[in-house]
Amino acid sequence: MDKLVSLQNFIRVVEDGSFAAAARTVGQSRSQVNRAVAALEDDLGVQLLNRTTRQVSVTPTGQAFYQRAKGILADLGDAEESIRESRDKPAGDIRINAPMSFGTLHLGPALVEFARAYPDIRVELALDDHFIDPVADGFDMTVRISRPSETLALIDHEIVPVRRVLCASPDFVREYGEPKDLRDLTHLPCLHYGNLPSGASWKMTGPNGPAAVQVNGVFCCNNAEVLRDAALAGLGIAELPTFIAGPELQTGRLVTVLCDYAPAELFLYLLYPPSRQLASRIRLLVEFIHDRFGDHPRWDLVQ
């Protein structure tokens, strides 16, 4: 039996969780998939899957083999695509995951330009503020705004620092007075990213170095655009990235406070699986995003 087919069927059983589900995915019968995996086990001389009448589970040897086999098939697919794209113009699908606010305000319009420039590349953008596993969830690229974390499983491509400021509405400042010290945030109303029970510790760099304060959180949300709107309504002081608060800061609808303190710096960066032959369409998109946001961060509207 074709070893490539056996590898593909084995990977599908592991990822789909059963022979029946894998058979539906690959368009074969359950017995065909079972025979393919059994032939692979016979050829290797090891047991890859534990089978019972109720479920299928992966043996430790099977899990290690799955990781290697999946990488081999991915490299094979990339090599085939690289050959096709070397003679043709860039084509194919790109699945991208990105944060909600940055995606709607900036990345989405940029990807429209990219799609116009490369009409044979089909772009799928999924917006979600939760961190996901790009490989497990089937994304070709993930855009993140946070502190990059080193991982051997993914390429970490830093684009540009993301600046944040403390800001509030002019009405709020007139009503409560402008804070003079970081400790004022322990009693002034603050708007924070996250959930209410956990509270919020804001980490800053000030005149005397790093500092942190447990703020008086009166309103919280996991979306910075909502926090911006709450700040505009005078509910409190918010810690916002300038790519969201920039227009309101420029027009004076929001004003910065505690300017001697800078929130911890974040970064706009890309995550994508490593490959010996990075597909040309992914390479094009990486270069496009870097050119659009890296050297001249037009979306950071507060200089």
Helices and strands as residue ranges (DSSP letters): H 3-16, H 19-26, H 30-44, E 49-51, E 56-58, H 60-87, E 92-98, H 100-102, I 103-107, H 108-117, E 121-127, E 141-146, E 155-162, E 164-168, H 170-176, G 182-186, E 189-193, E 201-206, E 209-214, E 216-221, H 224-232, E 237-241, H 242-251, E 255-256, E 262-263, E 266-272, H 280-293
